[in-house]
Amino acid sequence: MNVTEPELPVPAWAHRVAHAVPRVALPVCLWRLPVIGHGMGRAALAAHPVGHIAYVITLSVLSEIAALLGFGLVRPWGERVPAWVPRLAGKRVPPAVEHVTAAASGVRPAPRHA
């Protein structure tokens, strides 16, 4: 099978949605960054600001990566591993990989109460 073509044709609306998801997630990731160093309600953080900065940046990056993974639903590499991946090139992507990835991208850590 040709790795550059999907097995089934993808509807145009699915392409539009796949391109819209990262564009919707990007502003959320960007407006989260100016609050680095502030707690909820923009109150200054007294303890562990470095951990907070790392958390906010990591959350923003992972959110955008999860949004970009939606392209795998409309691209051939969502069905078959691309040719440039060693030892896995051309193999079918198991549905469980997509299910676990989707579930993990929707999980949020529980809020900690002081």
N, C-alpha and C positions, 0 to 999 in steps of 0.2 A: 504494500500500500504506500502511496505517496504521502510523506509526512507533511507536505505543505498544504494539503487540502483536507478539510474536515470530512468526516464520514457522512454527515447529513448537512444539507444547506442550513445556514443560520439566518433567521428572519432579520429584516432591516431594523425592526424595533429593538431586537436584542443587541445589535451593534450599537445603537444609540444609547441604550441603557448602560452597556459596558463602558462606554466612553464618558457617560455622565457621572457615574459613581466616583471615580477618582477626582473629578472636578468639584463634586459636592463635598468630598472629604477634605480637600486641600484647604479651603478657608477655615474649617474647624481646626485643622492642624496648625495653621498659621496664627489664628487669633488665640490659641492656647499658649503660644510662646511669650507674649508680653507679660503674662502673669507670673513668669518665673521669679521666684523670690517673694511671692505673696501667697497667703493662704486664701481660704474662701472669704469672699467679701473684700478682697484686696487688702486685708490686714497683713502687716509685715510678719514674716516667719521668724521666730526667735531661735528655734533649734533645727538642726539638720538641713540647712538650705542646699547643700551640695546634693544630698539625696533627693530633694524635691526637684532640683534642676535636672538631674539625670532621669528622674521619673517622667517629668513633663516632656523632655526631648524624646525619650524612648517611646512614650505613648504616642506622640505625634508621628514618629517615623513608622512604628508598627501599624498605626491606623492607616497611613497612606499605602504601605505595602499590602495590607489586607484589601484595601480598595482596588489596588492594581491587579490583584490576583483574579478579579472578576473577568479580566481579559481571557483567562484560561477557559472560560465558559463559551467563548465565541471564536477562539483561535484553535488551530489544529493542535498546538502544544498542550491543550487541555485534554486531548484524547490520546495523543502519542507523545512520548518523550522526544524532544528535538535531537537532530543528528549530532549536534556538537557536544552532547552529554556523554562522557565516556561510559562504556559498558551497558548503558541503558538505552542507547539511541534506537529509536523506532519501536520500542516496546510500548504496549498499551498501558495507560495510566489507570490503575484500579480505582473504581468509584469510591472506595473507602478513603483514599488519599484526599479526594475532593471533599468528602463529607467531614472528615476530621479537620481539614483546613478551614472549612466554612464554620464549623462549630467553634473552633479555637479563636477565630477572628471575632466572634460575637460574644465571647466570655469577657466579662469585666471583673476586676478584683473587688472583693467586698470592701466597703468603706470601714476604716478603722476608727473606733471611737476612743477618745482619750479618757 
